[in-house]
Amino acid sequence: MNRRMTAAKGIAFAAVLSLGLAACSSDTEPEGESTADEMSDEEMADAEPLTIGTILPVTGTLAFLGPPEIAGVGLAVADINEAGGVLGNDVSVEWGDSGDTTDPSVASSTATDLISNGVSAVIGAASSGVSLSVVDTFAEAEVMQISPANTAADLSGYGDFFARTAPPDTVQGAALGSLILDGGHMDVAMLVQNEAYGTGLRDHTQSAIEAGGGSVVYGATGGGEEFPPGETNFGAQVTAALATEPDAIVIIAFEETVAIVNELVAQGWEFDGTTYFCDGNLSNYGDQFDEGTLAGVQGTLPGAQAEDDFKERLTTWYSENEGGELADFSYSAESYDATMLAALAAVKGGATDGRTIADNIRAVSGSEGGTEVSSFADAVAALEAGEEINYQGMSGTGPLNEANDPSSAFIGIYEYDDSNEYSFVREIEGSIE
């Protein structure tokens, strides 16, 4: 390896480690409703039952993420209700489809339905572009939206009624850029979906590559080479990308990835050690491609590696309630944590309306410090004792900062084998400025 590559690897690694923590917290108590420890049994009995909605992908190019996210919400609600519910009542769920950005009417219709059905909080969307299309609608209705998968930087600090349990692209972009440089690659082509998620992650990945001395030779910011969501024909894009003679290719897309891979195969691209995926397309492809097609492909996924016990519980819930099997667990932990934070915010604030949840969600995530708790029952007990709490979730993220982003998060590194399925390799923890 030459000196330039060695230096690039060191710079990229340092870039990930130096994503300095700059989350700020307030010392003031939220105003409004009585807190849980101040409420009498009679007041708790009078509280409205908490209804949580979902706006998660059942259809569209991100539908493969729907099952693990749905399982995360469902399991969290089951755990909450088993522990006594919220303010003396069981939590109920209104399930909804987000679709994708190719048909905005799906998410718009779901948002309208959820609001009319009286939800106080919604979990979703998976797509940043979808969230950007409905976030104002939820905010105007004072419904708290908590995304388990949105990473677009445009959503950081968007407003009081939006939070997320997935880190923004500043963290994943740095990790993905570092991974590429660590592979010895300096001339990188990027096939990028033209919407908030795709271009945002591209921009931050490109910054990390360039900081390490590399360059993006196709698909760079300002090049106008992105493809529209839902594209099915990639002959021209792949031909143009390969004409730049890249030593690595990054694919930032959703379901379009299948067509991209098939075109790359047709044009003779060698995937092993030269190709990189990310959370939007990190999926088990199995026999969708010939055996060994994706062997050696690496990818990144926000979130800590799910524990085996948690995976088993998710699988059981999904089988019993949805009648299917989970193919992977992407964003299941973040969905579980988003649901828990909504419920705990209601408990802390003593009411189940969206404003109360918005006013208390940062505090229960640990922004005020407090007792570390990892179960709903322990969290409620601490709140009823008048303590601040620091919810230690399944996803391993830090407390929400003033932008309602996790103040720290893990990025998992994964690699595909001959069966075109991916497995965990290692993880990097990054903090958010």
LOKEVO-996852 format. One record per residue (C-alpha): z, y, x; residue in one letter. Coordinates in steps of 0.25 Angstrom, whole numbers, plus 2048, in hexadecimal, padded with zeros to 3 digits. Example, Ala and Ser with C-alpha at 12.3 -4.5 7.8 and 13.67 -1.06 7.14 Angstrom:
2
81F7EE831a 81D7FC837s 
***
This chain:
433
800800800m 7FC80E806n 806819808r 8008217FCr 8038167F2m 8118147F8t 8158227F6a 80F8227E8a 8188177E4k 82581E7EAg 82182B7E3i 81F8247D6a 82C81C7D7f 8338297D9a 82D82F7CEa 8328257C4v 8408267CAl 8408357CAs 83E8377BBl 84B83F7BBg 85483E7B0l 85584B7A9a 85A84879Ba 863852796c 86E85178Bs 875859782s 88485A781d 88485F772t 887856766e 87C85575Cp 87F85E74Fe 87E859741g 88384C73Be 89184673Es 89183C749t 89482D747a 8A282E74Cd 8A583A742e 8A0832736m 8A882B72Cs 8A581E726d 8A1825719e 89882F720e 891823727m 88F81C71Aa 888829714d 87E829720a 87082771De 86B819722p 86281B72Fl 85381872Dt 84B817739i 83C817739g 832811743t 824816747i 82080B750l 812805753p 80F7FA749v 8017FD74At 7F8803754g 7F6803763t 805802766l 8087F775Ca 80C7EE767f 8187F7769l 81C7F675Ag 8247E975Ap 82E7EB766p 8317F9760e 8337F4752i 83C7E9757a 8447F475Fg 8467FC753v 8497F074Ag 8537EA754l 85A7F7756a 85C7F9747v 8617EB745a 86B7ED750d 86F7FA74Ai 8717F473Cn 8797E8742e 8827F2748a 8857F973Bg 879803739g 87981273Av 885819734l 88880D72Bg 87A80A726n 86F80172Bd 863807732v 85580472Bs 847805731v 83A80B72Be 82F804734w 82280C736g 81580B73Ed 811815748s 80381174Bg 7FD818757d 7F682575At 7E881F755t 7ED821747d 7F882C746p 7F982A737s 80181D739v 80D82473Fa 80B830736s 80D82872As 818820730t 82082D733a 81E832725t 82382571Fd 82F824728l 833832725i 832830716s 83A823718n 84682B71Dg 84682672Cv 84F82E735s 84A829742a 83D822746v 83A819752i 82C81B758g 82181D75Aa 81D815766a 81181E769s 81482C76Es 807831767g 80C82B75Av 81A83275Cs 81383F75Fl 80C83E752s 81983C749v 824842751v 82384F74Ad 82384973Ct 83084173Ff 83784E745a 833856739e 83A84C730a 84684B73Ae 84383C73Dv 84783874Bm 83C831752q 84082875Ei 834822765s 83781576Dp 829816775a 824824776n 822829784t 819835783a 81F84178Aa 81B84A77Ed 826844776l 831848780s 83A852779g 83185276Dy 83C856763g 84A85275Ed 844847755f 83D83F760f 84383676Aa 83F82A772r 84581E779t 83881C782a 83782578Ep 82C83078Fp 81F82D798d 8258357A4t 82D8287A7v 82381D7A4q 8188257ABg 8208277B8a 8238187B7a 8158147B4l 80F81D7BFg 8198177C9s 8158097C5l 80780C7C8i 8098127D5l 8128077D9d 8067FE7D7g 7FF8067E2g 7F580D7D8h 7F181B7DBm 7E481C7D3d 7E881A7C4v 7DF81A7B8a 7E681C7AAm 7E081779Dl 7E8820793v 7EA821784q 7E883077Fn 7F5833778e 80283877Ba 80882B781y 7FB827789g 7F9835790t 808838792g 80B82B799l 7FE82D7A1r 80283B7A5d 80F8367ABh 80A82A7B1t 7FF8327B8q 80A83C7BDs 8118307C3a 80582A7CAi 8018387CFe 80F83B7D4a 80D82E7DCg 8008327E3g 7F782A7D9g 7EC82F7D0s 7E782D7C2v 7D882A7C3v 7D58287B4y 7DC82C7A8g 7E48377AEa 7EA8437A7t 7DF84D7A3g 7D48437A6g 7D1841797g 7CF832799e 7D982D78Fe 7D5824783f 7D9826774p 7E381D76Ep 7DC811767g 7D1811771e 7CA803772t 7BF80577Cn 7C380778Af 7B6804792g 7B3813796a 7C2816799q 7C480A7A2v 7B680C7A9t 7BA81A7ACa 7C88167B1a 7C380B7BAl 7B88147C0a 7C481D7C6t 7C78107CEe 7D68107CBp 7E08077D1d 7E88067C5a 7E78087B6i 7F180D7ACv 7EF80A79Di 7F7813794i 7F380E786a 7F880677Af 7F07FB773e 7E380177Ae 7E87FA787t 7E27ED782v 7D47F3782a 7D67FA78Fi 7DA7ED796v 7CE7E6791n 7C57F1796e 7CC7F17A4l 7CA7E27A4v 7BB7E37A1a 7B97ED7ACq 7C07E57B6g 7CD7EC7B8w 7D87E37BFe 7E57E57B8f 7EF7DF7C2d 7F87E97C8g 7EF7F57C4t 7F17F77B6t 7FD7FE7AEy 8017FE7A0f 80C806799c 81580578Dd 80A808783g 8027FB787n 80D7F378El 80B7E6785s 80A7D7786n 7FB7D5784y 7FA7C6786g 7ED7C0782d 7E77CD77Fq 7E17CD78Df 7DD7C1796d 7E97BB79Ee 7EC7C37AAg 7E57D07A6t 7F17D87A7l 7F87D17B2a 7FF7DB7BBg 7FD7E77B2v 80A7EF7B1q 8107F97A7g 81B8027A4t 824802797l 82F80C794p 83D805791g 8467FB798a 8437EC798q 8487E778Ba 8547DD78Ce 8517CE788d 85C7CF77Dd 8567DB777f 8487D5777k 84D7C9770e 8547D1765r 8477DA763l 83F7CD762t 8487C7758t 8487D4750w 8397D5750y 8377C674Cs 8417C7741e 83C7D473Bn 82E7D573Fe 82A7C7740g 8237C874Dg 8267C775Ce 8277D2766l 81C7D2771a 8247DC779d 8307E6779f 82A7F377Ds 8327FF777y 83B7F576Fs 8477FA777a 843809775e 841806766s 84F800765y 85580B76Cd 84E816764a 85480F757t 86280E75Dm 86281D761l 85E822753a 86981A74Da 87381E757l 86F82D755a 87182B746a 87F825749v 883830753k 87F83B749g 88583573Dg 878835735a 86A82F734t 86183A733d 85683D73Dg 85D84A742r 86A843745t 86283874Ci 85B843754a 86884B757d 86F83E75Dn 865835763i 86683B771r 87583A771a 87582B76Dv 86B828778s 87582D782g 87183C785s 88083F783e 88583478Cg 89082B785g 89381D783t 888813787e 88580A77Bv 87A800779s 87C7FB76Bs 87C80275Ef 88A7FD75Aa 890802767d 88980F766a 88E811758v 89C80E75Ca 89B818767a 89582375El 8A0820753e 8AB82275Ea 8A5830761g 89E82C76Ee 891830774e 888824776i 87D821780n 87481677Ay 87080C784q 86380777Eg 85A7FB780m 84F803787s 858808792g 854817790t 85E823793g 86382D789p 859836782l 857843789n 855850783e 84684D780a 84B840778n 845838783d 84D82D78Ap 853833797s 85082679Fs 84881A79Ca 84380D7A3f 83480A7A5i 8317FB7A6g 8267F67AFi 81E7EA7AAy 8137E17AFe 8097D87A8y 8077C97ACd 7FB7BF7AAd 7FF7BE79Bs 7FC7CD799n 80B7CF795e 8147D879Cy 8227D67A2s 82D7DF7A7f 82D7E27B6v 8377ED7B8r 83B7FB7B3e 83D8097B8i 8478137B2e 8438217B1g 84A82E7ACs 8438397A4i 8428477A8e 
***
